């Protein structure tokens, strides 16, 4: 399967880079989004641009909401999965999955917060859907 997909990969990467750029701009300006974490976020954005260049952010980002993420997560009409690398967009509540044990008590949540990991962090892997469709789904849920 991998050999079959390789010839199409560069086009997929180009498309997901474009989609991620537009989704990042949408999320960055949305009043419900507290903080956006992506390749071009400061203070690391300058270094990333030196390595990858402009308009090549990859296909993943994360963001934190001002209010709790539960309502957003329930509303959003997108596949929810811890896996990444698909051709379609997916999201996951990253900290809840990666640090499940710590999320179960106040001490653990405080430890994560002291390390700068918000329990409201949502990770997104952007796929090859039409970007306006992706943005519409996020807009509706936010």
Chimera marker file (.cmm) of the C-alpha trace (Angstrom):
<marker_set name="trace">
<marker id="1" x="0.000" y="0.000" z="0.000" r="1" g="1" b="0" radius="0.5"/>
<marker id="2" x="2.839" y="2.352" z="0.858" r="1" g="1" b="0" radius="0.5"/>
<marker id="3" x="4.456" y="1.826" z="-2.544" r="1" g="1" b="0" radius="0.5"/>
<marker id="4" x="1.123" y="2.630" z="-4.206" r="1" g="1" b="0" radius="0.5"/>
<marker id="5" x="0.753" y="5.895" z="-2.255" r="1" g="1" b="0" radius="0.5"/>
<marker id="6" x="4.302" y="7.247" z="-2.605" r="1" g="1" b="0" radius="0.5"/>
<marker id="7" x="3.873" y="8.765" z="-6.104" r="1" g="1" b="0" radius="0.5"/>
<marker id="8" x="0.895" y="10.796" z="-4.819" r="1" g="1" b="0" radius="0.5"/>
<marker id="9" x="2.523" y="11.844" z="-1.567" r="1" g="1" b="0" radius="0.5"/>
<marker id="10" x="4.072" y="15.141" z="-2.686" r="1" g="1" b="0" radius="0.5"/>
<marker id="11" x="0.694" y="16.370" z="-3.926" r="1" g="1" b="0" radius="0.5"/>
<marker id="12" x="-0.956" y="15.314" z="-0.644" r="1" g="1" b="0" radius="0.5"/>
<marker id="13" x="1.709" y="17.146" z="1.384" r="1" g="1" b="0" radius="0.5"/>
<marker id="14" x="1.282" y="20.281" z="-0.719" r="1" g="1" b="0" radius="0.5"/>
<marker id="15" x="-2.502" y="20.166" z="-0.255" r="1" g="1" b="0" radius="0.5"/>
<marker id="16" x="-2.377" y="19.541" z="3.516" r="1" g="1" b="0" radius="0.5"/>
<marker id="17" x="0.192" y="22.332" z="3.967" r="1" g="1" b="0" radius="0.5"/>
<marker id="18" x="-2.232" y="24.739" z="2.281" r="1" g="1" b="0" radius="0.5"/>
<marker id="19" x="-5.177" y="23.474" z="4.320" r="1" g="1" b="0" radius="0.5"/>
<marker id="20" x="-3.276" y="23.785" z="7.577" r="1" g="1" b="0" radius="0.5"/>
<marker id="21" x="-2.212" y="27.364" z="6.786" r="1" g="1" b="0" radius="0.5"/>
<marker id="22" x="-5.828" y="28.391" z="6.255" r="1" g="1" b="0" radius="0.5"/>
<marker id="23" x="-7.157" y="26.515" z="9.290" r="1" g="1" b="0" radius="0.5"/>
<marker id="24" x="-4.426" y="28.061" z="11.453" r="1" g="1" b="0" radius="0.5"/>
<marker id="25" x="-5.377" y="31.567" z="10.286" r="1" g="1" b="0" radius="0.5"/>
<marker id="26" x="-9.036" y="30.843" z="11.040" r="1" g="1" b="0" radius="0.5"/>
<marker id="27" x="-8.305" y="29.473" z="14.517" r="1" g="1" b="0" radius="0.5"/>
<marker id="28" x="-5.826" y="32.224" z="15.335" r="1" g="1" b="0" radius="0.5"/>
<marker id="29" x="-8.491" y="34.868" z="14.775" r="1" g="1" b="0" radius="0.5"/>
<marker id="30" x="-11.403" y="33.024" z="16.416" r="1" g="1" b="0" radius="0.5"/>
<marker id="31" x="-12.482" y="34.508" z="19.773" r="1" g="1" b="0" radius="0.5"/>
<marker id="32" x="-13.068" y="31.048" z="21.320" r="1" g="1" b="0" radius="0.5"/>
<marker id="33" x="-9.443" y="30.003" z="20.751" r="1" g="1" b="0" radius="0.5"/>
<marker id="34" x="-7.143" y="30.860" z="23.636" r="1" g="1" b="0" radius="0.5"/>
<marker id="35" x="-3.864" y="29.739" z="22.077" r="1" g="1" b="0" radius="0.5"/>
<marker id="36" x="-2.734" y="28.164" z="18.819" r="1" g="1" b="0" radius="0.5"/>
<marker id="37" x="0.291" y="25.866" z="18.682" r="1" g="1" b="0" radius="0.5"/>
<marker id="38" x="1.686" y="25.178" z="15.238" r="1" g="1" b="0" radius="0.5"/>
<marker id="39" x="4.898" y="25.174" z="13.247" r="1" g="1" b="0" radius="0.5"/>
<marker id="40" x="5.006" y="28.953" z="12.859" r="1" g="1" b="0" radius="0.5"/>
<marker id="41" x="4.151" y="29.827" z="16.482" r="1" g="1" b="0" radius="0.5"/>
<marker id="42" x="6.682" y="31.898" z="18.343" r="1" g="1" b="0" radius="0.5"/>
<marker id="43" x="9.277" y="31.496" z="19.657" r="1" g="1" b="0" radius="0.5"/>
<marker id="44" x="10.085" y="28.544" z="17.362" r="1" g="1" b="0" radius="0.5"/>
<marker id="45" x="8.446" y="29.755" z="14.146" r="1" g="1" b="0" radius="0.5"/>
<marker id="46" x="11.566" y="31.537" z="12.906" r="1" g="1" b="0" radius="0.5"/>
<marker id="47" x="13.650" y="28.369" z="13.212" r="1" g="1" b="0" radius="0.5"/>
<marker id="48" x="10.969" y="26.232" z="11.615" r="1" g="1" b="0" radius="0.5"/>
<marker id="49" x="10.758" y="28.609" z="8.635" r="1" g="1" b="0" radius="0.5"/>
<marker id="50" x="14.534" y="28.395" z="8.212" r="1" g="1" b="0" radius="0.5"/>
<marker id="51" x="14.304" y="24.610" z="7.989" r="1" g="1" b="0" radius="0.5"/>
<marker id="52" x="11.050" y="24.052" z="6.105" r="1" g="1" b="0" radius="0.5"/>
<marker id="53" x="10.377" y="27.381" z="4.432" r="1" g="1" b="0" radius="0.5"/>
<marker id="54" x="7.232" y="29.431" z="4.088" r="1" g="1" b="0" radius="0.5"/>
<marker id="55" x="3.825" y="27.837" z="3.591" r="1" g="1" b="0" radius="0.5"/>
<marker id="56" x="5.098" y="24.395" z="4.610" r="1" g="1" b="0" radius="0.5"/>
<marker id="57" x="3.775" y="23.952" z="8.149" r="1" g="1" b="0" radius="0.5"/>
<marker id="58" x="3.049" y="20.239" z="7.884" r="1" g="1" b="0" radius="0.5"/>
<marker id="59" x="-0.371" y="18.825" z="8.589" r="1" g="1" b="0" radius="0.5"/>
<marker id="60" x="-0.722" y="19.045" z="12.391" r="1" g="1" b="0" radius="0.5"/>
<marker id="61" x="-1.502" y="21.759" z="14.900" r="1" g="1" b="0" radius="0.5"/>
<marker id="62" x="-2.946" y="22.033" z="18.373" r="1" g="1" b="0" radius="0.5"/>
<marker id="63" x="-5.057" y="24.652" z="20.077" r="1" g="1" b="0" radius="0.5"/>
<marker id="64" x="-6.563" y="25.512" z="23.436" r="1" g="1" b="0" radius="0.5"/>
<marker id="65" x="-10.055" y="26.870" z="23.972" r="1" g="1" b="0" radius="0.5"/>
<marker id="66" x="-11.025" y="29.697" z="26.324" r="1" g="1" b="0" radius="0.5"/>
<marker id="67" x="-13.944" y="27.654" z="27.656" r="1" g="1" b="0" radius="0.5"/>
<marker id="68" x="-13.998" y="23.927" z="28.301" r="1" g="1" b="0" radius="0.5"/>
<marker id="69" x="-13.395" y="21.698" z="25.311" r="1" g="1" b="0" radius="0.5"/>
<marker id="70" x="-16.114" y="19.152" z="26.129" r="1" g="1" b="0" radius="0.5"/>
<marker id="71" x="-18.903" y="20.999" z="24.306" r="1" g="1" b="0" radius="0.5"/>
<marker id="72" x="-16.684" y="21.661" z="21.277" r="1" g="1" b="0" radius="0.5"/>
<marker id="73" x="-15.487" y="18.057" z="21.168" r="1" g="1" b="0" radius="0.5"/>
<marker id="74" x="-19.037" y="16.707" z="21.308" r="1" g="1" b="0" radius="0.5"/>
<marker id="75" x="-20.270" y="19.093" z="18.589" r="1" g="1" b="0" radius="0.5"/>
<marker id="76" x="-17.512" y="18.831" z="16.008" r="1" g="1" b="0" radius="0.5"/>
<marker id="77" x="-18.405" y="16.645" z="13.048" r="1" g="1" b="0" radius="0.5"/>
<marker id="78" x="-14.970" y="15.199" z="12.407" r="1" g="1" b="0" radius="0.5"/>
<marker id="79" x="-13.383" y="11.836" z="13.133" r="1" g="1" b="0" radius="0.5"/>
<marker id="80" x="-11.938" y="11.617" z="16.627" r="1" g="1" b="0" radius="0.5"/>
<marker id="81" x="-8.891" y="9.386" z="16.798" r="1" g="1" b="0" radius="0.5"/>
<marker id="82" x="-5.448" y="9.242" z="18.413" r="1" g="1" b="0" radius="0.5"/>
<marker id="83" x="-3.938" y="8.175" z="15.097" r="1" g="1" b="0" radius="0.5"/>
<marker id="84" x="-2.425" y="10.608" z="12.594" r="1" g="1" b="0" radius="0.5"/>
<marker id="85" x="-1.181" y="10.415" z="9.034" r="1" g="1" b="0" radius="0.5"/>
<marker id="86" x="-4.482" y="9.799" z="7.288" r="1" g="1" b="0" radius="0.5"/>
<marker id="87" x="-5.698" y="11.569" z="4.153" r="1" g="1" b="0" radius="0.5"/>
<marker id="88" x="-8.700" y="12.910" z="6.061" r="1" g="1" b="0" radius="0.5"/>
<marker id="89" x="-8.836" y="15.301" z="8.993" r="1" g="1" b="0" radius="0.5"/>
<marker id="90" x="-8.969" y="13.967" z="12.549" r="1" g="1" b="0" radius="0.5"/>
<marker id="91" x="-8.754" y="15.423" z="16.057" r="1" g="1" b="0" radius="0.5"/>
<marker id="92" x="-7.971" y="14.162" z="19.532" r="1" g="1" b="0" radius="0.5"/>
<marker id="93" x="-7.888" y="15.536" z="23.095" r="1" g="1" b="0" radius="0.5"/>
<marker id="94" x="-4.158" y="14.939" z="23.204" r="1" g="1" b="0" radius="0.5"/>
<marker id="95" x="-3.359" y="15.535" z="26.881" r="1" g="1" b="0" radius="0.5"/>
<marker id="96" x="-6.301" y="13.372" z="27.975" r="1" g="1" b="0" radius="0.5"/>
<marker id="97" x="-4.956" y="10.478" z="25.898" r="1" g="1" b="0" radius="0.5"/>
<marker id="98" x="-1.208" y="10.871" z="26.338" r="1" g="1" b="0" radius="0.5"/>
<marker id="99" x="-1.399" y="11.563" z="30.062" r="1" g="1" b="0" radius="0.5"/>
<marker id="100" x="-4.561" y="9.731" z="31.052" r="1" g="1" b="0" radius="0.5"/>
<marker id="101" x="-3.295" y="8.665" z="34.485" r="1" g="1" b="0" radius="0.5"/>
<marker id="102" x="-2.269" y="12.218" z="35.414" r="1" g="1" b="0" radius="0.5"/>
<marker id="103" x="-5.619" y="13.596" z="34.272" r="1" g="1" b="0" radius="0.5"/>
<marker id="104" x="-7.428" y="11.458" z="36.872" r="1" g="1" b="0" radius="0.5"/>
<marker id="105" x="-6.542" y="13.610" z="39.882" r="1" g="1" b="0" radius="0.5"/>
<marker id="106" x="-5.890" y="17.220" z="40.809" r="1" g="1" b="0" radius="0.5"/>
<marker id="107" x="-2.206" y="16.607" z="41.639" r="1" g="1" b="0" radius="0.5"/>
<marker id="108" x="-1.617" y="15.111" z="38.175" r="1" g="1" b="0" radius="0.5"/>
<marker id="109" x="-3.486" y="17.925" z="36.413" r="1" g="1" b="0" radius="0.5"/>
<marker id="110" x="-1.429" y="20.484" z="38.374" r="1" g="1" b="0" radius="0.5"/>
<marker id="111" x="1.772" y="18.701" z="37.369" r="1" g="1" b="0" radius="0.5"/>
<marker id="112" x="0.737" y="18.845" z="33.685" r="1" g="1" b="0" radius="0.5"/>
<marker id="113" x="-0.200" y="22.518" z="34.024" r="1" g="1" b="0" radius="0.5"/>
<marker id="114" x="3.182" y="23.301" z="35.603" r="1" g="1" b="0" radius="0.5"/>
<marker id="115" x="4.808" y="21.717" z="32.536" r="1" g="1" b="0" radius="0.5"/>
<marker id="116" x="2.702" y="23.975" z="30.279" r="1" g="1" b="0" radius="0.5"/>
<marker id="117" x="0.297" y="21.241" z="29.153" r="1" g="1" b="0" radius="0.5"/>
<marker id="118" x="-3.283" y="22.418" z="29.128" r="1" g="1" b="0" radius="0.5"/>
<marker id="119" x="-6.038" y="19.857" z="29.617" r="1" g="1" b="0" radius="0.5"/>
<marker id="120" x="-7.932" y="21.877" z="26.985" r="1" g="1" b="0" radius="0.5"/>
<marker id="121" x="-5.381" y="21.050" z="24.256" r="1" g="1" b="0" radius="0.5"/>
<marker id="122" x="-6.914" y="19.668" z="21.071" r="1" g="1" b="0" radius="0.5"/>
<marker id="123" x="-4.633" y="18.204" z="18.410" r="1" g="1" b="0" radius="0.5"/>
<marker id="124" x="-5.639" y="18.305" z="14.757" r="1" g="1" b="0" radius="0.5"/>
<marker id="125" x="-4.273" y="16.476" z="11.750" r="1" g="1" b="0" radius="0.5"/>
<marker id="126" x="-5.568" y="18.215" z="8.628" r="1" g="1" b="0" radius="0.5"/>
<marker id="127" x="-6.487" y="16.111" z="5.633" r="1" g="1" b="0" radius="0.5"/>
<marker id="128" x="-7.074" y="16.713" z="1.968" r="1" g="1" b="0" radius="0.5"/>
<marker id="129" x="-10.737" y="17.763" z="2.181" r="1" g="1" b="0" radius="0.5"/>
<marker id="130" x="-11.667" y="21.122" z="0.726" r="1" g="1" b="0" radius="0.5"/>
<marker id="131" x="-10.371" y="23.707" z="3.190" r="1" g="1" b="0" radius="0.5"/>
<marker id="132" x="-13.686" y="25.585" z="3.381" r="1" g="1" b="0" radius="0.5"/>
<marker id="133" x="-15.362" y="22.329" z="4.423" r="1" g="1" b="0" radius="0.5"/>
<marker id="134" x="-12.797" y="21.882" z="7.213" r="1" g="1" b="0" radius="0.5"/>
<marker id="135" x="-13.162" y="25.479" z="8.391" r="1" g="1" b="0" radius="0.5"/>
<marker id="136" x="-16.955" y="25.221" z="8.275" r="1" g="1" b="0" radius="0.5"/>
<marker id="137" x="-16.897" y="22.153" z="10.545" r="1" g="1" b="0" radius="0.5"/>
<marker id="138" x="-14.658" y="23.961" z="13.057" r="1" g="1" b="0" radius="0.5"/>
<marker id="139" x="-16.709" y="27.153" z="12.863" r="1" g="1" b="0" radius="0.5"/>
<marker id="140" x="-19.921" y="25.265" z="13.545" r="1" g="1" b="0" radius="0.5"/>
<marker id="141" x="-18.460" y="23.534" z="16.623" r="1" g="1" b="0" radius="0.5"/>
<marker id="142" x="-16.829" y="26.673" z="18.022" r="1" g="1" b="0" radius="0.5"/>
<link id1="1" id2="2" r="1" g="1" b="0" radius="0.2"/>
<link id1="2" id2="3" r="1" g="1" b="0" radius="0.2"/>
<link id1="3" id2="4" r="1" g="1" b="0" radius="0.2"/>
<link id1="4" id2="5" r="1" g="1" b="0" radius="0.2"/>
<link id1="5" id2="6" r="1" g="1" b="0" radius="0.2"/>
<link id1="6" id2="7" r="1" g="1" b="0" radius="0.2"/>
<link id1="7" id2="8" r="1" g="1" b="0" radius="0.2"/>
<link id1="8" id2="9" r="1" g="1" b="0" radius="0.2"/>
<link id1="9" id2="10" r="1" g="1" b="0" radius="0.2"/>
<link id1="10" id2="11" r="1" g="1" b="0" radius="0.2"/>
<link id1="11" id2="12" r="1" g="1" b="0" radius="0.2"/>
<link id1="12" id2="13" r="1" g="1" b="0" radius="0.2"/>
<link id1="13" id2="14" r="1" g="1" b="0" radius="0.2"/>
<link id1="14" id2="15" r="1" g="1" b="0" radius="0.2"/>
<link id1="15" id2="16" r="1" g="1" b="0" radius="0.2"/>
<link id1="16" id2="17" r="1" g="1" b="0" radius="0.2"/>
<link id1="17" id2="18" r="1" g="1" b="0" radius="0.2"/>
<link id1="18" id2="19" r="1" g="1" b="0" radius="0.2"/>
<link id1="19" id2="20" r="1" g="1" b="0" radius="0.2"/>
<link id1="20" id2="21" r="1" g="1" b="0" radius="0.2"/>
<link id1="21" id2="22" r="1" g="1" b="0" radius="0.2"/>
<link id1="22" id2="23" r="1" g="1" b="0" radius="0.2"/>
<link id1="23" id2="24" r="1" g="1" b="0" radius="0.2"/>
<link id1="24" id2="25" r="1" g="1" b="0" radius="0.2"/>
<link id1="25" id2="26" r="1" g="1" b="0" radius="0.2"/>
<link id1="26" id2="27" r="1" g="1" b="0" radius="0.2"/>
<link id1="27" id2="28" r="1" g="1" b="0" radius="0.2"/>
<link id1="28" id2="29" r="1" g="1" b="0" radius="0.2"/>
<link id1="29" id2="30" r="1" g="1" b="0" radius="0.2"/>
<link id1="30" id2="31" r="1" g="1" b="0" radius="0.2"/>
<link id1="31" id2="32" r="1" g="1" b="0" radius="0.2"/>
<link id1="32" id2="33" r="1" g="1" b="0" radius="0.2"/>
<link id1="33" id2="34" r="1" g="1" b="0" radius="0.2"/>
<link id1="34" id2="35" r="1" g="1" b="0" radius="0.2"/>
<link id1="35" id2="36" r="1" g="1" b="0" radius="0.2"/>
<link id1="36" id2="37" r="1" g="1" b="0" radius="0.2"/>
<link id1="37" id2="38" r="1" g="1" b="0" radius="0.2"/>
<link id1="38" id2="39" r="1" g="1" b="0" radius="0.2"/>
<link id1="39" id2="40" r="1" g="1" b="0" radius="0.2"/>
<link id1="40" id2="41" r="1" g="1" b="0" radius="0.2"/>
<link id1="41" id2="42" r="1" g="1" b="0" radius="0.2"/>
<link id1="42" id2="43" r="1" g="1" b="0" radius="0.2"/>
<link id1="43" id2="44" r="1" g="1" b="0" radius="0.2"/>
<link id1="44" id2="45" r="1" g="1" b="0" radius="0.2"/>
<link id1="45" id2="46" r="1" g="1" b="0" radius="0.2"/>
<link id1="46" id2="47" r="1" g="1" b="0" radius="0.2"/>
<link id1="47" id2="48" r="1" g="1" b="0" radius="0.2"/>
<link id1="48" id2="49" r="1" g="1" b="0" radius="0.2"/>
<link id1="49" id2="50" r="1" g="1" b="0" radius="0.2"/>
<link id1="50" id2="51" r="1" g="1" b="0" radius="0.2"/>
<link id1="51" id2="52" r="1" g="1" b="0" radius="0.2"/>
<link id1="52" id2="53" r="1" g="1" b="0" radius="0.2"/>
<link id1="53" id2="54" r="1" g="1" b="0" radius="0.2"/>
<link id1="54" id2="55" r="1" g="1" b="0" radius="0.2"/>
<link id1="55" id2="56" r="1" g="1" b="0" radius="0.2"/>
<link id1="56" id2="57" r="1" g="1" b="0" radius="0.2"/>
<link id1="57" id2="58" r="1" g="1" b="0" radius="0.2"/>
<link id1="58" id2="59" r="1" g="1" b="0" radius="0.2"/>
<link id1="59" id2="60" r="1" g="1" b="0" radius="0.2"/>
<link id1="60" id2="61" r="1" g="1" b="0" radius="0.2"/>
<link id1="61" id2="62" r="1" g="1" b="0" radius="0.2"/>
<link id1="62" id2="63" r="1" g="1" b="0" radius="0.2"/>
<link id1="63" id2="64" r="1" g="1" b="0" radius="0.2"/>
<link id1="64" id2="65" r="1" g="1" b="0" radius="0.2"/>
<link id1="65" id2="66" r="1" g="1" b="0" radius="0.2"/>
<link id1="66" id2="67" r="1" g="1" b="0" radius="0.2"/>
<link id1="67" id2="68" r="1" g="1" b="0" radius="0.2"/>
<link id1="68" id2="69" r="1" g="1" b="0" radius="0.2"/>
<link id1="69" id2="70" r="1" g="1" b="0" radius="0.2"/>
<link id1="70" id2="71" r="1" g="1" b="0" radius="0.2"/>
<link id1="71" id2="72" r="1" g="1" b="0" radius="0.2"/>
<link id1="72" id2="73" r="1" g="1" b="0" radius="0.2"/>
<link id1="73" id2="74" r="1" g="1" b="0" radius="0.2"/>
<link id1="74" id2="75" r="1" g="1" b="0" radius="0.2"/>
<link id1="75" id2="76" r="1" g="1" b="0" radius="0.2"/>
<link id1="76" id2="77" r="1" g="1" b="0" radius="0.2"/>
<link id1="77" id2="78" r="1" g="1" b="0" radius="0.2"/>
<link id1="78" id2="79" r="1" g="1" b="0" radius="0.2"/>
<link id1="79" id2="80" r="1" g="1" b="0" radius="0.2"/>
<link id1="80" id2="81" r="1" g="1" b="0" radius="0.2"/>
<link id1="81" id2="82" r="1" g="1" b="0" radius="0.2"/>
<link id1="82" id2="83" r="1" g="1" b="0" radius="0.2"/>
<link id1="83" id2="84" r="1" g="1" b="0" radius="0.2"/>
<link id1="84" id2="85" r="1" g="1" b="0" radius="0.2"/>
<link id1="85" id2="86" r="1" g="1" b="0" radius="0.2"/>
<link id1="86" id2="87" r="1" g="1" b="0" radius="0.2"/>
<link id1="87" id2="88" r="1" g="1" b="0" radius="0.2"/>
<link id1="88" id2="89" r="1" g="1" b="0" radius="0.2"/>
<link id1="89" id2="90" r="1" g="1" b="0" radius="0.2"/>
<link id1="90" id2="91" r="1" g="1" b="0" radius="0.2"/>
<link id1="91" id2="92" r="1" g="1" b="0" radius="0.2"/>
<link id1="92" id2="93" r="1" g="1" b="0" radius="0.2"/>
<link id1="93" id2="94" r="1" g="1" b="0" radius="0.2"/>
<link id1="94" id2="95" r="1" g="1" b="0" radius="0.2"/>
<link id1="95" id2="96" r="1" g="1" b="0" radius="0.2"/>
<link id1="96" id2="97" r="1" g="1" b="0" radius="0.2"/>
<link id1="97" id2="98" r="1" g="1" b="0" radius="0.2"/>
<link id1="98" id2="99" r="1" g="1" b="0" radius="0.2"/>
<link id1="99" id2="100" r="1" g="1" b="0" radius="0.2"/>
<link id1="100" id2="101" r="1" g="1" b="0" radius="0.2"/>
<link id1="101" id2="102" r="1" g="1" b="0" radius="0.2"/>
<link id1="102" id2="103" r="1" g="1" b="0" radius="0.2"/>
<link id1="103" id2="104" r="1" g="1" b="0" radius="0.2"/>
<link id1="104" id2="105" r="1" g="1" b="0" radius="0.2"/>
<link id1="105" id2="106" r="1" g="1" b="0" radius="0.2"/>
<link id1="106" id2="107" r="1" g="1" b="0" radius="0.2"/>
<link id1="107" id2="108" r="1" g="1" b="0" radius="0.2"/>
<link id1="108" id2="109" r="1" g="1" b="0" radius="0.2"/>
<link id1="109" id2="110" r="1" g="1" b="0" radius="0.2"/>
<link id1="110" id2="111" r="1" g="1" b="0" radius="0.2"/>
<link id1="111" id2="112" r="1" g="1" b="0" radius="0.2"/>
<link id1="112" id2="113" r="1" g="1" b="0" radius="0.2"/>
<link id1="113" id2="114" r="1" g="1" b="0" radius="0.2"/>
<link id1="114" id2="115" r="1" g="1" b="0" radius="0.2"/>
<link id1="115" id2="116" r="1" g="1" b="0" radius="0.2"/>
<link id1="116" id2="117" r="1" g="1" b="0" radius="0.2"/>
<link id1="117" id2="118" r="1" g="1" b="0" radius="0.2"/>
<link id1="118" id2="119" r="1" g="1" b="0" radius="0.2"/>
<link id1="119" id2="120" r="1" g="1" b="0" radius="0.2"/>
<link id1="120" id2="121" r="1" g="1" b="0" radius="0.2"/>
<link id1="121" id2="122" r="1" g="1" b="0" radius="0.2"/>
<link id1="122" id2="123" r="1" g="1" b="0" radius="0.2"/>
<link id1="123" id2="124" r="1" g="1" b="0" radius="0.2"/>
<link id1="124" id2="125" r="1" g="1" b="0" radius="0.2"/>
<link id1="125" id2="126" r="1" g="1" b="0" radius="0.2"/>
<link id1="126" id2="127" r="1" g="1" b="0" radius="0.2"/>
<link id1="127" id2="128" r="1" g="1" b="0" radius="0.2"/>
<link id1="128" id2="129" r="1" g="1" b="0" radius="0.2"/>
<link id1="129" id2="130" r="1" g="1" b="0" radius="0.2"/>
<link id1="130" id2="131" r="1" g="1" b="0" radius="0.2"/>
<link id1="131" id2="132" r="1" g="1" b="0" radius="0.2"/>
<link id1="132" id2="133" r="1" g="1" b="0" radius="0.2"/>
<link id1="133" id2="134" r="1" g="1" b="0" radius="0.2"/>
<link id1="134" id2="135" r="1" g="1" b="0" radius="0.2"/>
<link id1="135" id2="136" r="1" g="1" b="0" radius="0.2"/>
<link id1="136" id2="137" r="1" g="1" b="0" radius="0.2"/>
<link id1="137" id2="138" r="1" g="1" b="0" radius="0.2"/>
<link id1="138" id2="139" r="1" g="1" b="0" radius="0.2"/>
<link id1="139" id2="140" r="1" g="1" b="0" radius="0.2"/>
<link id1="140" id2="141" r="1" g="1" b="0" radius="0.2"/>
<link id1="141" id2="142" r="1" g="1" b="0" radius="0.2"/>
</marker_set>
